[in-house]
Amino acid sequence: MRHGATGPDDDLGRGFGRFGSGSCLAFPTGAIFGERWIHIGNDTLIGPNVCLSAGMVPGQEMVTDPVLRIGDRTMIGRGSHIVSHFSIDIGDDIQTGPYVYITDQNHGYENPAEPVHVQWPHDVPVKIGSGSWIGTGVVILPGTELGRNVVVAAGAVVRGKFPDHCVIAGVPAKMVRRYVEGEGWVSGPAVAGSSDDIDGKPSR
């Protein structure tokens, strides 16, 4: 595993849009394509069997650059899949558990006369704030915006906007705990806000 790992000076590493100093793709690697549109920061570890993709097929020209950005000192757990088509931004000092799935694209299903997989997909950017922890088996869907230092409980399915310093859990994920300046951590009915407002204000 040590000898099979990929660093910034290896052939695969040089194919990325950016592959930061001290970063590593662990062996064995998962499916990786669209490296030209993927930027990896410094001192970041991509675990074994992690799949990273930018676009639908290798060699596709993209409209954004980077399509996928992974920041500094971040660790992506083994067996995770990050499927990017437009914009996924994963900040610094983030850790994920194994088998996390993150995507910025879903197929439409509006036309009942057509199979879902042939209907035109929708791309909505995803942003994960620095310092966050993503638990095992979490699914992060298009349009998700997580603030800084957010904890996502294992198995959650996440869509929507969540503020800094909160804990979210469930299917669909809801905010269950939040740090409030002057009050500390509050939970239960004391937690204000919804997944529809990143400022944590109650929805109308």
ZADO-1210 file (C-alpha; in nm, 4 decimals, padded with zeros to 6 digits):
<atoms>
<atom x="00.0000" y="00.0000" z="00.0000" code="MET" pos="1"/>
<atom x="00.2871" y="00.2345" z="00.0802" code="ARG" pos="2"/>
<atom x="00.4595" y="00.1776" z="-00.2539" code="HIS" pos="3"/>
<atom x="00.1325" y="00.1952" z="-00.4502" code="GLY" pos="4"/>
<atom x="00.0233" y="00.5322" z="-00.3086" code="ALA" pos="5"/>
<atom x="00.0160" y="00.8350" z="-00.5407" code="THR" pos="6"/>
<atom x="00.1862" y="01.1645" z="-00.4585" code="GLY" pos="7"/>
<atom x="00.2123" y="01.4980" z="-00.6395" code="PRO" pos="8"/>
<atom x="00.5230" y="01.3935" z="-00.8362" code="ASP" pos="9"/>
<atom x="00.3779" y="01.0672" z="-00.9692" code="ASP" pos="10"/>
<atom x="00.2334" y="01.0390" z="-01.3194" code="ASP" pos="11"/>
<atom x="-00.1245" y="01.0239" z="-01.1924" code="LEU" pos="12"/>
<atom x="-00.0669" y="01.3115" z="-00.9508" code="GLY" pos="13"/>
<atom x="00.0736" y="01.5366" z="-01.2233" code="ARG" pos="14"/>
<atom x="-00.2467" y="01.4895" z="-01.4239" code="GLY" pos="15"/>
<atom x="-00.4568" y="01.6744" z="-01.1652" code="PHE" pos="16"/>
<atom x="-00.5388" y="02.0426" z="-01.1968" code="GLY" pos="17"/>
<atom x="-00.3629" y="02.0747" z="-00.8622" code="ARG" pos="18"/>
<atom x="-00.2132" y="01.8127" z="-00.6343" code="PHE" pos="19"/>
<atom x="-00.0730" y="01.9779" z="-00.3239" code="GLY" pos="20"/>
<atom x="00.2491" y="01.9106" z="-00.1407" code="SER" pos="21"/>
<atom x="00.2260" y="01.6294" z="00.1127" code="GLY" pos="22"/>
<atom x="-00.1013" y="01.4973" z="-00.0273" code="SER" pos="23"/>
<atom x="-00.1640" y="01.1333" z="-00.1106" code="CYS" pos="24"/>
<atom x="-00.4043" y="00.9060" z="-00.2965" code="LEU" pos="25"/>
<atom x="-00.3960" y="00.5821" z="-00.0996" code="ALA" pos="26"/>
<atom x="-00.3672" y="00.2460" z="-00.2731" code="PHE" pos="27"/>
<atom x="-00.5731" y="00.0913" z="-00.4162" code="PRO" pos="28"/>
<atom x="-00.7310" y="00.3905" z="-00.5836" code="THR" pos="29"/>
<atom x="-01.0931" y="00.3867" z="-00.6937" code="GLY" pos="30"/>
<atom x="-01.2160" y="00.5090" z="-01.0316" code="ALA" pos="31"/>
<atom x="-01.0628" y="00.8484" z="-01.1075" code="ILE" pos="32"/>
<atom x="-01.1253" y="01.0601" z="-01.4139" code="PHE" pos="33"/>
<atom x="-01.1438" y="01.4261" z="-01.5099" code="GLY" pos="34"/>
<atom x="-00.8268" y="01.4855" z="-01.3046" code="GLU" pos="35"/>
<atom x="-00.7569" y="01.8009" z="-01.5039" code="ARG" pos="36"/>
<atom x="-01.0592" y="01.9589" z="-01.3330" code="TRP" pos="37"/>
<atom x="-00.9862" y="01.8301" z="-00.9810" code="ILE" pos="38"/>
<atom x="-00.7784" y="02.0345" z="-00.7344" code="HIS" pos="39"/>
<atom x="-00.6408" y="01.8792" z="-00.4149" code="ILE" pos="40"/>
<atom x="-00.4813" y="02.0955" z="-00.1456" code="GLY" pos="41"/>
<atom x="-00.1766" y="02.0335" z="00.0727" code="ASN" pos="42"/>
<atom x="-00.1372" y="01.7501" z="00.3258" code="ASP" pos="43"/>
<atom x="-00.4652" y="01.5868" z="00.2229" code="THR" pos="44"/>
<atom x="-00.5283" y="01.2125" z="00.2288" code="LEU" pos="45"/>
<atom x="-00.7682" y="01.0445" z="-00.0123" code="ILE" pos="46"/>
<atom x="-00.8339" y="00.6979" z="00.1327" code="GLY" pos="47"/>
<atom x="-00.8281" y="00.3589" z="-00.0421" code="PRO" pos="48"/>
<atom x="-01.0947" y="00.2811" z="-00.3022" code="ASN" pos="49"/>
<atom x="-01.2173" y="00.6416" z="-00.3162" code="VAL" pos="50"/>
<atom x="-01.3728" y="00.7378" z="-00.6507" code="CYS" pos="51"/>
<atom x="-01.3234" y="01.0954" z="-00.7741" code="LEU" pos="52"/>
<atom x="-01.4827" y="01.2154" z="-01.0958" code="SER" pos="53"/>
<atom x="-01.5300" y="01.5428" z="-01.2807" code="ALA" pos="54"/>
<atom x="-01.7804" y="01.5129" z="-01.5634" code="GLY" pos="55"/>
<atom x="-01.9584" y="01.2202" z="-01.7210" code="MET" pos="56"/>
<atom x="-01.6702" y="01.0608" z="-01.9109" code="VAL" pos="57"/>
<atom x="-01.2907" y="01.0910" z="-01.9285" code="PRO" pos="58"/>
<atom x="-01.1740" y="01.3745" z="-02.1514" code="GLY" pos="59"/>
<atom x="-01.4929" y="01.5795" z="-02.1248" code="GLN" pos="60"/>
<atom x="-01.4497" y="01.9579" z="-02.1423" code="GLU" pos="61"/>
<atom x="-01.6043" y="02.1279" z="-01.8386" code="MET" pos="62"/>
<atom x="-01.7544" y="02.4756" z="-01.7899" code="VAL" pos="63"/>
<atom x="-01.6035" y="02.5362" z="-01.4428" code="THR" pos="64"/>
<atom x="-01.2495" y="02.4979" z="-01.3108" code="ASP" pos="65"/>
<atom x="-01.2060" y="02.3424" z="-01.0657" code="PRO" pos="66"/>
<atom x="-01.5104" y="02.1210" z="-01.0884" code="VAL" pos="67"/>
<atom x="-01.4037" y="01.9495" z="-00.7665" code="LEU" pos="68"/>
<atom x="-01.1886" y="02.1193" z="-00.5034" code="ARG" pos="69"/>
<atom x="-01.0662" y="01.9443" z="-00.1897" code="ILE" pos="70"/>
<atom x="-00.8840" y="02.1706" z="00.0550" code="GLY" pos="71"/>
<atom x="-00.5793" y="02.1383" z="00.2805" code="ASP" pos="72"/>
<atom x="-00.5372" y="01.8829" z="00.5611" code="ARG" pos="73"/>
<atom x="-00.8566" y="01.7027" z="00.4646" code="THR" pos="74"/>
<atom x="-00.9147" y="01.3274" z="00.4819" code="MET" pos="75"/>
<atom x="-01.1642" y="01.1413" z="00.2628" code="ILE" pos="76"/>
<atom x="-01.2552" y="00.8019" z="00.4106" code="GLY" pos="77"/>
<atom x="-01.2132" y="00.4743" z="00.2286" code="ARG" pos="78"/>
<atom x="-01.4709" y="00.3702" z="-00.0281" code="GLY" pos="79"/>
<atom x="-01.6199" y="00.7181" z="-00.0611" code="SER" pos="80"/>
<atom x="-01.7481" y="00.8558" z="-00.3936" code="HIS" pos="81"/>
<atom x="-01.7319" y="01.2224" z="-00.4928" code="ILE" pos="82"/>
<atom x="-01.9180" y="01.2695" z="-00.8215" code="VAL" pos="83"/>
<atom x="-01.8858" y="01.6235" z="-00.9549" code="SER" pos="84"/>
<atom x="-02.0285" y="01.7766" z="-01.2696" code="HIS" pos="85"/>
<atom x="-02.0396" y="02.1501" z="-01.1991" code="PHE" pos="86"/>
<atom x="-01.9000" y="02.2516" z="-00.8587" code="SER" pos="87"/>
<atom x="-01.8188" y="02.0664" z="-00.5362" code="ILE" pos="88"/>
<atom x="-01.6080" y="02.2644" z="-00.2894" code="ASP" pos="89"/>
<atom x="-01.4778" y="02.0740" z="00.0141" code="ILE" pos="90"/>
<atom x="-01.2933" y="02.2994" z="00.2574" code="GLY" pos="91"/>
<atom x="-00.9866" y="02.2627" z="00.4790" code="ASP" pos="92"/>
<atom x="-00.9455" y="02.0377" z="00.7856" code="ASP" pos="93"/>
<atom x="-01.2432" y="01.8178" z="00.6968" code="ILE" pos="94"/>
<atom x="-01.2666" y="01.4498" z="00.7784" code="GLN" pos="95"/>
<atom x="-01.5144" y="01.2027" z="00.6398" code="THR" pos="96"/>
<atom x="-01.5902" y="00.8525" z="00.7548" code="GLY" pos="97"/>
<atom x="-01.5872" y="00.5659" z="00.5036" code="PRO" pos="98"/>
<atom x="-01.8428" y="00.5182" z="00.2273" code="TYR" pos="99"/>
<atom x="-01.9582" y="00.8789" z="00.2024" code="VAL" pos="100"/>
<atom x="-02.1306" y="00.9840" z="-00.1227" code="TYR" pos="101"/>
<atom x="-02.1220" y="01.3466" z="-00.2414" code="ILE" pos="102"/>
<atom x="-02.2715" y="01.4683" z="-00.5704" code="THR" pos="103"/>
<atom x="-02.3824" y="01.7922" z="-00.7315" code="ASP" pos="104"/>
<atom x="-02.6089" y="01.6275" z="-00.9925" code="GLN" pos="105"/>
<atom x="-02.9390" y="01.4420" z="-00.9945" code="ASN" pos="106"/>
<atom x="-03.1537" y="01.3253" z="-01.2837" code="HIS" pos="107"/>
<atom x="-03.4903" y="01.4887" z="-01.3288" code="GLY" pos="108"/>
<atom x="-03.8073" y="01.2836" z="-01.3084" code="TYR" pos="109"/>
<atom x="-04.0661" y="01.5401" z="-01.4221" code="GLU" pos="110"/>
<atom x="-04.1771" y="01.3517" z="-01.7335" code="ASN" pos="111"/>
<atom x="-04.3679" y="01.0391" z="-01.6223" code="PRO" pos="112"/>
<atom x="-04.3519" y="00.8957" z="-01.9761" code="ALA" pos="113"/>
<atom x="-03.9715" y="00.8676" z="-01.9789" code="GLU" pos="114"/>
<atom x="-03.7312" y="00.6559" z="-01.7755" code="PRO" pos="115"/>
<atom x="-03.5636" y="00.8681" z="-01.5093" code="VAL" pos="116"/>
<atom x="-03.2111" y="00.7941" z="-01.6323" code="HIS" pos="117"/>
<atom x="-03.2740" y="00.9522" z="-01.9756" code="VAL" pos="118"/>
<atom x="-03.4209" y="01.2746" z="-01.8397" code="GLN" pos="119"/>
<atom x="-03.1970" y="01.5795" z="-01.8307" code="TRP" pos="120"/>
<atom x="-02.9963" y="01.6041" z="-01.5064" code="PRO" pos="121"/>
<atom x="-02.9829" y="01.9110" z="-01.2820" code="HIS" pos="122"/>
<atom x="-02.6519" y="02.0466" z="-01.1488" code="ASP" pos="123"/>
<atom x="-02.6522" y="02.2453" z="-00.8209" code="VAL" pos="124"/>
<atom x="-02.3242" y="02.3393" z="-00.6471" code="PRO" pos="125"/>
<atom x="-02.2236" y="02.1777" z="-00.3173" code="VAL" pos="126"/>
<atom x="-02.0123" y="02.3488" z="-00.0516" code="LYS" pos="127"/>
<atom x="-01.8787" y="02.1916" z="00.2692" code="ILE" pos="128"/>
<atom x="-01.7332" y="02.4372" z="00.5191" code="GLY" pos="129"/>
<atom x="-01.3888" y="02.3961" z="00.6714" code="SER" pos="130"/>
<atom x="-01.3478" y="02.2026" z="00.9933" code="GLY" pos="131"/>
<atom x="-01.6517" y="01.9800" z="00.9382" code="SER" pos="132"/>
<atom x="-01.6883" y="01.6103" z="01.0194" code="TRP" pos="133"/>
<atom x="-01.8932" y="01.3870" z="00.7885" code="ILE" pos="134"/>
<atom x="-01.9906" y="01.0525" z="00.9436" code="GLY" pos="135"/>
<atom x="-01.9898" y="00.7058" z="00.7896" code="THR" pos="136"/>
<atom x="-02.2360" y="00.6429" z="00.5078" code="GLY" pos="137"/>
<atom x="-02.3551" y="01.0025" z="00.4730" code="VAL" pos="138"/>
<atom x="-02.5130" y="01.1058" z="00.1408" code="VAL" pos="139"/>
<atom x="-02.4736" y="01.4729" z="00.0447" code="ILE" pos="140"/>
<atom x="-02.7070" y="01.5803" z="-00.2353" code="LEU" pos="141"/>
<atom x="-02.6968" y="01.8682" z="-00.4860" code="PRO" pos="142"/>
<atom x="-02.7516" y="02.2140" z="-00.3413" code="GLY" pos="143"/>
<atom x="-02.6121" y="02.1336" z="00.0029" code="THR" pos="144"/>
<atom x="-02.4232" y="02.4110" z="00.1826" code="GLU" pos="145"/>
<atom x="-02.2648" y="02.3309" z="00.5167" code="LEU" pos="146"/>
<atom x="-02.1118" y="02.6035" z="00.7320" code="GLY" pos="147"/>
<atom x="-01.7883" y="02.5725" z="00.9267" code="ARG" pos="148"/>
<atom x="-01.7320" y="02.3017" z="01.1901" code="ASN" pos="149"/>
<atom x="-02.0541" y="02.1147" z="01.1123" code="VAL" pos="150"/>
<atom x="-02.1001" y="01.7576" z="01.2361" code="VAL" pos="151"/>
<atom x="-02.3062" y="01.5266" z="01.0135" code="VAL" pos="152"/>
<atom x="-02.4210" y="01.2106" z="01.1894" code="ALA" pos="153"/>
<atom x="-02.3591" y="00.8706" z="01.0300" code="ALA" pos="154"/>
<atom x="-02.6160" y="00.7659" z="00.7713" code="GLY" pos="155"/>
<atom x="-02.7668" y="01.1124" z="00.7237" code="ALA" pos="156"/>
<atom x="-02.9041" y="01.2188" z="00.3846" code="VAL" pos="157"/>
<atom x="-02.8291" y="01.5885" z="00.3500" code="VAL" pos="158"/>
<atom x="-02.9820" y="01.8547" z="00.1304" code="ARG" pos="159"/>
<atom x="-03.0193" y="02.2256" z="00.2027" code="GLY" pos="160"/>
<atom x="-02.8273" y="02.4948" z="00.3885" code="LYS" pos="161"/>
<atom x="-02.6973" y="02.4668" z="00.7443" code="PHE" pos="162"/>
<atom x="-02.5144" y="02.7249" z="00.9588" code="PRO" pos="163"/>
<atom x="-02.1745" y="02.7122" z="01.1280" code="ASP" pos="164"/>
<atom x="-02.1222" y="02.5042" z="01.4443" code="HIS" pos="165"/>
<atom x="-02.4211" y="02.2718" z="01.4300" code="CYS" pos="166"/>
<atom x="-02.4979" y="01.9004" z="01.4397" code="VAL" pos="167"/>
<atom x="-02.7298" y="01.7538" z="01.1768" code="ILE" pos="168"/>
<atom x="-02.8746" y="01.4035" z="01.1619" code="ALA" pos="169"/>
<atom x="-03.1475" y="01.1947" z="01.0035" code="GLY" pos="170"/>
<atom x="-03.3191" y="01.1234" z="00.6736" code="VAL" pos="171"/>
<atom x="-03.3724" y="01.3893" z="00.5600" code="PRO" pos="172"/>
<atom x="-03.1099" y="01.5582" z="00.7752" code="ALA" pos="173"/>
<atom x="-03.2270" y="01.8169" z="01.0278" code="LYS" pos="174"/>
<atom x="-03.0340" y="02.0358" z="01.2687" code="MET" pos="175"/>
<atom x="-03.0456" y="01.8745" z="01.6137" code="VAL" pos="176"/>
<atom x="-02.7906" y="02.0817" z="01.8027" code="ARG" pos="177"/>
<atom x="-02.6286" y="02.4213" z="01.7554" code="ARG" pos="178"/>
<atom x="-02.3750" y="02.6442" z="01.9291" code="TYR" pos="179"/>
<atom x="-02.5247" y="02.9824" z="02.0182" code="VAL" pos="180"/>
<atom x="-02.2935" y="03.2623" z="02.1291" code="GLU" pos="181"/>
<atom x="-02.3560" y="03.3424" z="02.4945" code="GLY" pos="182"/>
<atom x="-02.5649" y="03.0292" z="02.5502" code="GLU" pos="183"/>
<atom x="-02.3384" y="02.7436" z="02.4433" code="GLY" pos="184"/>
<atom x="-02.4757" y="02.4305" z="02.2807" code="TRP" pos="185"/>
<atom x="-02.8544" y="02.4139" z="02.2571" code="VAL" pos="186"/>
<atom x="-03.0671" y="02.1255" z="02.1351" code="SER" pos="187"/>
<atom x="-03.4263" y="02.0106" z="02.0986" code="GLY" pos="188"/>
<atom x="-03.6909" y="02.2838" z="02.0686" code="PRO" pos="189"/>
<atom x="-03.4270" y="02.5466" z="02.1509" code="ALA" pos="190"/>
<atom x="-03.2596" y="02.4918" z="01.8142" code="VAL" pos="191"/>
<atom x="-03.3809" y="02.7669" z="01.5819" code="ALA" pos="192"/>
<atom x="-03.3615" y="02.7518" z="01.2074" code="GLY" pos="193"/>
<atom x="-03.4160" y="02.5089" z="00.9271" code="SER" pos="194"/>
<atom x="-03.2261" y="02.3474" z="00.6443" code="SER" pos="195"/>
<atom x="-03.3686" y="02.6167" z="00.4131" code="ASP" pos="196"/>
<atom x="-03.1741" y="02.9075" z="00.5655" code="ASP" pos="197"/>
<atom x="-02.8001" y="02.9036" z="00.6191" code="ILE" pos="198"/>
<atom x="-02.8294" y="03.1863" z="00.8720" code="ASP" pos="199"/>
<atom x="-03.0370" y="02.9594" z="01.0932" code="GLY" pos="200"/>
<atom x="-03.3386" y="03.1916" z="01.0996" code="LYS" pos="201"/>
<atom x="-03.6785" y="03.0240" z="01.1366" code="PRO" pos="202"/>
<atom x="-03.8462" y="02.9592" z="00.8059" code="SER" pos="203"/>
<atom x="-04.1652" y="03.1506" z="00.7333" code="ARG" pos="204"/>
</atoms>
